[in-house]
């Protein structure tokens, strides 16, 4: 496909915005423009430019509006077998982890056949991660943003975590703050719904033992305490597992839900390029996004998640934030209100440093 000429680029822009002047250098064309309804008009123009291997960016300088148009090379498609192989490896690691977690639980109190529970555990954990990424993909498709297939990251079963999550990579430009927010929020909300279902079912599968027996197992390091989130505590109450004088033996399915809530909490933090960070960037802009990142690092450190805190600190200092092409138009009011809800969900998903159960 031949590269568009300057005249062709002008012909694409002039029906949308009034062009006051054009400046050209070796890399870009700079148009000083005027017009109204910049957000909606630019969104359609940006998609049209991208189809011609051009990228447009809005800038405001001294009260004047400029459209910068540069050429770009579309990223090469990665080998399609890589995400399939990673998915298969992750499923295998989760199955192994679930099998041995069930054997460990059965040594205390019988919870079921290790293979059957491992399958349920795998469906739960992969379902939470997969639906999370599917939420991102659906929102991206809705806004005509191209993405890769999910890349699942296998972990270390039995002695660690069987998976380190999943991710998708954008192959298009994010046009404005509304789109950045929509794509970011869709994943955690979708994954959270599956986590609630897994937590409710996992709570029914989780047996109870007397407190005296639990104390002995804690002393012998055969049982480890995991603090549930507010949402998980609610599912335990619904399942009738919040009985005074007893301790819940967490089934692998309930553990998958606990991981799901933890992943949702971490993703909703307004930090760096986490989903919550993208939402904070869309809502508040670059300056306050950076402040929110440092505040989130402090929260992670206070809760004892030092590795995640160091991870965010290290990478936030090296990589740029997610800047949309139109960073001038503000986030819509309804999305600002939704961001308040997001902060509330993060609190409800966070593992508590204390128990609210009897």
Secondary structure as GFF3:
##gff-version 3
##sequence-region A 1 358
A	DSSP	alpha_helix	6	14	.	.	.	ID=ss1
A	DSSP	beta_strand	18	24	.	.	.	ID=ss2
A	DSSP	beta_strand	28	34	.	.	.	ID=ss3
A	DSSP	alpha_helix	38	50	.	.	.	ID=ss4
A	DSSP	beta_strand	54	61	.	.	.	ID=ss5
A	DSSP	beta_strand	64	71	.	.	.	ID=ss6
A	DSSP	alpha_helix	80	106	.	.	.	ID=ss7
A	DSSP	alpha_helix	114	142	.	.	.	ID=ss8
A	DSSP	beta_strand	151	154	.	.	.	ID=ss9
A	DSSP	beta_strand	163	167	.	.	.	ID=ss10
A	DSSP	alpha_helix	177	205	.	.	.	ID=ss11
A	DSSP	beta_strand	208	210	.	.	.	ID=ss12
A	DSSP	alpha_helix	211	219	.	.	.	ID=ss13
A	DSSP	alpha_helix	230	238	.	.	.	ID=ss14
A	DSSP	beta_strand	246	248	.	.	.	ID=ss15
A	DSSP	alpha_helix	252	268	.	.	.	ID=ss16
A	DSSP	alpha_helix	275	284	.	.	.	ID=ss17
A	DSSP	alpha_helix	286	302	.	.	.	ID=ss18
A	DSSP	alpha_helix	306	316	.	.	.	ID=ss19
A	DSSP	alpha_helix	333	349	.	.	.	ID=ss20
###
